[in-house]
Amino acid sequence: MVEILVRVFQPHCHYTDMEHISDHDLERYQLGRVVGEAELAPLEEHLLACPGCVERAEEAAAYVQALQAAIIMGNFDLE
């Protein structure tokens, strides 16, 4: 049986009205898909100042690693 994980974006705001990094962008970051300096620099700067987003980034990293491991292991029963 294949379990499908769905990640839902919930906008979060700092007390300074600065938006937190979305789950989608955290996943893209962990996959190395955020490459442009204009997008990468503010994202990494935010991670330096926001413990909440760091925690969510670590969760995203674990999620991405689990998916990558599943792909490598294979043996999917799709029927």
Backbone as CSV, one residue per row, in Angstrom:
resi,resn,N_x,N_y,N_z,CA_x,CA_y,CA_z,C_x,C_y,C_z
1,MET,0.849,-1.177,0.000,0.000,0.000,0.000,0.890,1.235,0.000
2,VAL,0.565,2.195,-0.828,1.325,3.436,-0.917,0.575,4.521,-0.167
3,GLU,1.264,5.147,0.755,0.661,6.248,1.514,1.057,7.549,0.837
4,ILE,0.085,8.384,0.539,0.342,9.663,-0.107,0.311,10.753,0.950
5,LEU,1.388,11.516,0.998,1.482,12.618,1.940,1.127,13.908,1.227
6,VAL,0.284,14.689,1.823,-0.111,15.966,1.247,0.347,17.069,2.181
7,ARG,1.071,18.015,1.619,1.545,19.137,2.417,0.667,20.334,2.079
8,VAL,0.135,20.956,3.093,-0.780,22.075,2.918,-0.087,23.351,3.352
9,PHE,-0.158,24.371,2.508,0.441,25.660,2.826,-0.515,26.458,3.710
10,GLN,-0.013,26.856,4.832,-0.740,27.742,5.735,0.099,29.005,5.885
11,PRO,-0.386,30.164,5.418,0.431,31.370,5.557,0.634,31.704,7.028
12,HIS,1.853,32.018,7.376,2.200,32.386,8.736,2.838,33.767,8.694
13,CYS,2.603,34.585,9.697,3.204,35.911,9.717,3.954,36.136,11.015
14,HIS,5.059,36.842,10.905,5.797,37.294,12.077,5.008,38.400,12.758
15,TYR,5.413,38.729,13.955,4.789,39.855,14.635,5.089,41.152,13.898
16,THR,6.087,41.145,13.022,6.429,42.338,12.238,5.721,42.339,10.890
17,ASP,4.754,41.449,10.716,3.997,41.304,9.473,4.829,40.753,8.318
18,MET,6.029,40.249,8.608,6.825,39.605,7.580,6.316,38.181,7.432
19,GLU,6.030,37.783,6.212,5.524,36.433,5.999,6.634,35.411,6.165
20,HIS,6.267,34.269,6.726,7.196,33.152,6.826,7.353,32.514,5.449
21,ILE,8.329,31.670,5.310,8.579,30.961,4.057,7.513,29.873,3.912
22,SER,6.954,29.767,2.727,5.907,28.764,2.499,6.508,27.365,2.514
23,ASP,5.681,26.368,2.798,6.119,24.975,2.761,6.633,24.622,1.365
24,HIS,5.961,25.137,0.361,6.365,24.877,-1.025,7.782,25.389,-1.273
25,ASP,8.068,26.612,-0.844,9.404,27.173,-1.055,10.457,26.467,-0.206
26,LEU,10.089,26.012,0.984,11.033,25.243,1.799,11.385,23.929,1.115
27,GLU,10.401,23.284,0.521,10.664,22.043,-0.206,11.535,22.305,-1.429
28,ARG,11.228,23.374,-2.160,12.048,23.737,-3.321,13.483,24.013,-2.892
29,TYR,13.655,24.678,-1.765,14.983,24.985,-1.234,15.729,23.694,-0.911
30,GLN,15.056,22.765,-0.244,15.691,21.497,0.119,16.035,20.652,-1.105
31,LEU,15.275,20.809,-2.170,15.538,20.075,-3.409,16.585,20.767,-4.282
32,GLY,17.056,21.951,-3.863,18.036,22.696,-4.641,17.435,23.401,-5.835
33,ARG,16.140,23.658,-5.770,15.436,24.302,-6.882,15.362,25.820,-6.739
34,VAL,15.836,26.358,-5.642,15.908,27.808,-5.471,17.346,28.185,-5.804
35,VAL,17.568,28.671,-7.018,18.931,28.904,-7.465,19.242,30.372,-7.739
36,GLY,18.251,31.147,-8.069,18.491,32.554,-8.368,18.833,33.330,-7.105
37,GLU,19.875,34.137,-7.182,20.327,34.907,-6.020,19.229,35.835,-5.495
38,ALA,18.390,36.351,-6.384,17.320,37.253,-5.968,16.309,36.551,-5.065
39,GLU,16.124,35.263,-5.244,15.199,34.493,-4.405,15.938,33.799,-3.263
40,LEU,17.144,33.317,-3.534,17.894,32.544,-2.553,18.364,33.399,-1.374
41,ALA,18.887,34.562,-1.644,19.439,35.408,-0.575,18.402,35.778,0.485
42,PRO,17.218,36.282,0.099,16.230,36.608,1.130,15.736,35.381,1.893
43,LEU,15.633,34.246,1.201,15.184,33.027,1.857,16.197,32.606,2.924
44,GLU,17.471,32.576,2.573,18.497,32.185,3.541,18.639,33.207,4.658
45,GLU,18.468,34.478,4.335,18.513,35.533,5.355,17.380,35.346,6.354
46,HIS,16.205,35.010,5.834,15.052,34.774,6.706,15.329,33.576,7.624
47,LEU,15.935,32.530,7.070,16.241,31.351,7.883,17.223,31.669,9.010
48,LEU,18.098,32.629,8.800,19.039,33.025,9.851,18.329,33.707,11.027
49,ALA,17.189,34.322,10.749,16.514,35.119,11.776,15.242,34.497,12.319
50,CYS,14.819,33.366,11.772,13.506,32.831,12.145,13.601,31.371,12.588
51,PRO,13.631,31.123,13.888,13.714,29.746,14.380,12.532,28.882,13.934
52,GLY,11.364,29.474,13.799,10.189,28.710,13.362,10.354,28.171,11.956
53,CYS,10.892,28.999,11.065,11.105,28.552,9.690,12.263,27.561,9.612
54,VAL,13.258,27.709,10.487,14.353,26.734,10.528,13.793,25.366,10.904
55,GLU,12.920,25.340,11.888,12.307,24.068,12.301,11.510,23.460,11.153
56,ARG,10.732,24.290,10.462,9.951,23.804,9.326,10.852,23.387,8.174
57,ALA,12.006,24.067,8.005,12.960,23.690,6.960,13.551,22.317,7.262
58,GLU,13.812,22.046,8.532,14.323,20.735,8.928,13.282,19.653,8.666
59,GLU,12.010,19.963,8.918,10.938,19.017,8.623,10.841,18.780,7.112
60,ALA,10.972,19.859,6.344,10.934,19.735,4.884,12.102,18.891,4.400
61,ALA,13.270,19.057,5.011,14.445,18.267,4.629,14.197,16.783,4.897
62,ALA,13.610,16.468,6.034,13.306,15.071,6.362,12.285,14.504,5.375
63,TYR,11.297,15.304,5.019,10.263,14.903,4.059,10.891,14.613,2.696
64,VAL,11.741,15.515,2.217,12.403,15.354,0.921,13.309,14.133,0.948
65,GLN,14.055,13.946,2.026,14.942,12.791,2.134,14.159,11.482,2.138
66,ALA,13.006,11.475,2.792,12.170,10.272,2.809,11.657,9.950,1.411
67,LEU,11.242,10.974,0.675,10.770,10.748,-0.692,11.903,10.272,-1.593
68,GLN,13.086,10.867,-1.442,14.225,10.450,-2.248,14.605,8.996,-1.934
69,ALA,14.583,8.629,-0.673,14.903,7.254,-0.284,13.884,6.283,-0.860
70,ALA,12.609,6.657,-0.831,11.566,5.796,-1.382,11.745,5.603,-2.886
71,ILE,12.130,6.669,-3.569,12.350,6.570,-5.010,13.527,5.639,-5.298
72,ILE,14.583,5.770,-4.529,15.773,4.933,-4.732,15.458,3.475,-4.438
73,MET,14.714,3.222,-3.368,14.391,1.849,-2.982,13.449,1.187,-3.975
74,GLY,12.515,1.965,-4.530,11.607,1.438,-5.529,10.644,0.423,-4.957
75,ASN,10.362,-0.627,-5.751,9.413,-1.683,-5.371,8.032,-1.140,-5.022
76,PHE,7.535,-0.247,-5.860,6.214,0.315,-5.614,5.153,-0.661,-6.098
77,ASP,4.181,-0.938,-5.279,3.051,-1.774,-5.666,1.943,-0.837,-6.119
78,LEU,1.893,-0.593,-7.418,0.938,0.382,-7.957,-0.390,-0.244,-8.348
79,GLU,-0.532,-1.528,-8.144,-1.785,-2.179,-8.515,-2.681,-2.374,-7.335
